[in-house]
């Protein structure tokens, strides 16, 4: 069984990995959607999707670190 410092390290390392992968996928998908749906000159989805990921990860971080 893992001791507490290693468990905390692995928990936050996995959170960082999830954040990087989520932002990468959201950026790629936003860029693809903006190319596919060239309605406006301003890239809309490449801004919206990563913001949704950041908001979701912030909520997850608060829930994971708050005391019950």
Secondary structure as a PSIPRED ss2 file (coil, helix, strand):
# PSIPRED VFORMAT (PSIPRED V4.0)

   1 X C   1.000  0.000  0.000
   2 X C   1.000  0.000  0.000
   3 X C   1.000  0.000  0.000
   4 X H   0.000  1.000  0.000
   5 X H   0.000  1.000  0.000
   6 X H   0.000  1.000  0.000
   7 X H   0.000  1.000  0.000
   8 X H   0.000  1.000  0.000
   9 X H   0.000  1.000  0.000
  10 X H   0.000  1.000  0.000
  11 X H   0.000  1.000  0.000
  12 X H   0.000  1.000  0.000
  13 X H   0.000  1.000  0.000
  14 X H   0.000  1.000  0.000
  15 X H   0.000  1.000  0.000
  16 X H   0.000  1.000  0.000
  17 X H   0.000  1.000  0.000
  18 X H   0.000  1.000  0.000
  19 X H   0.000  1.000  0.000
  20 X H   0.000  1.000  0.000
  21 X H   0.000  1.000  0.000
  22 X H   0.000  1.000  0.000
  23 X H   0.000  1.000  0.000
  24 X H   0.000  1.000  0.000
  25 X H   0.000  1.000  0.000
  26 X H   0.000  1.000  0.000
  27 X H   0.000  1.000  0.000
  28 X H   0.000  1.000  0.000
  29 X H   0.000  1.000  0.000
  30 X H   0.000  1.000  0.000
  31 X H   0.000  1.000  0.000
  32 X H   0.000  1.000  0.000
  33 X H   0.000  1.000  0.000
  34 X H   0.000  1.000  0.000
  35 X H   0.000  1.000  0.000
  36 X H   0.000  1.000  0.000
  37 X C   1.000  0.000  0.000
  38 X C   1.000  0.000  0.000
  39 X C   1.000  0.000  0.000
  40 X C   1.000  0.000  0.000
  41 X C   1.000  0.000  0.000
  42 X C   1.000  0.000  0.000
  43 X C   1.000  0.000  0.000
  44 X C   1.000  0.000  0.000
  45 X H   0.000  1.000  0.000
  46 X H   0.000  1.000  0.000
  47 X H   0.000  1.000  0.000
  48 X H   0.000  1.000  0.000
  49 X H   0.000  1.000  0.000
  50 X H   0.000  1.000  0.000
  51 X H   0.000  1.000  0.000
  52 X H   0.000  1.000  0.000
  53 X H   0.000  1.000  0.000
  54 X H   0.000  1.000  0.000
  55 X H   0.000  1.000  0.000
  56 X H   0.000  1.000  0.000
  57 X H   0.000  1.000  0.000
  58 X H   0.000  1.000  0.000
  59 X H   0.000  1.000  0.000
  60 X H   0.000  1.000  0.000
  61 X H   0.000  1.000  0.000
  62 X H   0.000  1.000  0.000
  63 X H   0.000  1.000  0.000
  64 X H   0.000  1.000  0.000
  65 X H   0.000  1.000  0.000
  66 X C   1.000  0.000  0.000
  67 X C   1.000  0.000  0.000
  68 X C   1.000  0.000  0.000
